[in-house]
């Protein structure tokens, strides 16, 4: 599992963010859940913090940290470029 906290512009629906994550993560992503939503102190105006738990799994082999990190890098790049979403923290 990998947790990803994101600063999401309020005009970007969480479902759109989730779909972009699925599209960019590749076939090793087997589950995606929102586990935290926060607006308020410490969050830039016009944004909200949304935290996702990404679950990776392969039935053919044991995944390495590099496998997961490559996917997460692809996800964050796509979110930044397409939706203006940035990692939080």
Backbone torsions as a table, in degrees:
resi	resn	phi	psi	omega
1	UNK	NA	146.5	175.5
2	UNK	-136.4	127.3	177.4
3	UNK	-94.2	138.9	-177.4
4	UNK	-134.5	109.0	177.0
5	UNK	-92.9	130.2	-172.9
6	UNK	-127.8	145.8	169.5
7	UNK	-94.8	111.9	-173.7
8	UNK	-112.3	126.1	174.1
9	UNK	-56.6	140.6	-176.0
10	UNK	-60.9	-23.6	-179.0
11	UNK	-84.2	2.0	178.8
12	UNK	-104.2	115.0	-179.5
13	UNK	-65.2	143.9	179.4
14	UNK	-58.9	-34.2	178.6
15	UNK	-63.2	-35.4	178.0
16	UNK	-69.2	-38.4	176.4
17	UNK	-64.1	-45.6	179.3
18	UNK	-59.4	-41.5	179.1
19	UNK	-66.3	-40.3	177.4
20	UNK	-63.5	-38.8	176.9
21	UNK	-61.7	-48.7	-179.8
22	UNK	-59.3	-44.4	-178.4
23	UNK	-63.5	-39.8	-175.6
24	UNK	-84.4	-25.7	-172.2
25	UNK	-72.5	-29.6	-179.1
26	UNK	89.9	-174.8	-171.0
27	UNK	-73.3	-13.6	-180.0
28	UNK	-77.9	-15.6	177.3
29	UNK	-77.3	119.4	-177.7
30	UNK	-110.4	-15.3	179.0
31	UNK	-156.7	148.0	179.8
32	UNK	-142.9	124.5	-178.7
33	UNK	-134.8	141.3	167.9
34	UNK	-83.1	130.5	178.1
35	UNK	-122.1	-4.6	177.7
36	UNK	-157.4	140.7	176.0
37	UNK	-137.7	128.0	-177.1
38	UNK	-142.2	135.6	171.6
39	UNK	-131.6	140.8	177.3
40	UNK	138.6	-148.6	-175.3
41	UNK	-52.8	130.8	178.6
42	UNK	89.8	-7.3	179.6
43	UNK	-107.4	130.1	-179.5
44	UNK	-57.4	145.2	178.3
45	UNK	-57.4	140.4	-179.9
46	UNK	84.2	6.1	-179.5
47	UNK	-129.0	166.8	170.5
48	UNK	-139.9	155.6	176.3
49	UNK	-96.1	126.1	176.9
50	UNK	-126.1	125.9	-179.9
51	UNK	-108.7	130.8	-179.8
52	UNK	-115.6	144.5	170.9
53	UNK	-107.0	120.0	178.7
54	UNK	-103.0	126.2	178.7
55	UNK	-109.4	123.3	179.2
56	UNK	-108.5	144.6	179.2
57	UNK	-162.2	146.4	172.7
58	UNK	-130.7	138.5	176.8
59	UNK	-88.5	-9.1	-177.6
60	UNK	-97.0	-26.0	-173.8
61	UNK	-159.8	169.0	174.2
62	UNK	-81.5	131.4	179.6
63	UNK	-78.1	147.7	176.0
64	UNK	-102.3	164.1	174.2
65	UNK	-58.0	-36.2	-179.8
66	UNK	-64.8	-38.5	177.1
67	UNK	-57.8	-49.4	-176.9
68	UNK	-69.4	-43.1	-179.1
69	UNK	-62.8	-38.8	176.8
70	UNK	-59.7	-43.0	179.2
71	UNK	-66.5	-46.2	-179.2
72	UNK	-62.4	-38.7	177.1
73	UNK	-62.3	-42.8	177.2
74	UNK	-62.7	-41.3	179.2
75	UNK	-63.2	-50.6	-176.6
76	UNK	-65.1	-36.0	177.4
77	UNK	-63.1	-46.5	-179.4
78	UNK	-64.2	-43.8	179.6
79	UNK	-61.1	-41.9	-179.9
80	UNK	-64.5	-48.5	-174.3
81	UNK	-72.0	-40.4	-174.0
82	UNK	-91.2	-32.1	-171.0
83	UNK	-124.1	-4.9	-178.2
84	UNK	71.4	25.0	-179.6
85	UNK	-93.7	134.6	-179.0
86	UNK	-120.5	147.6	172.4
87	UNK	-62.3	144.2	178.5
88	UNK	-94.7	135.3	174.6
89	UNK	103.4	NA	NA
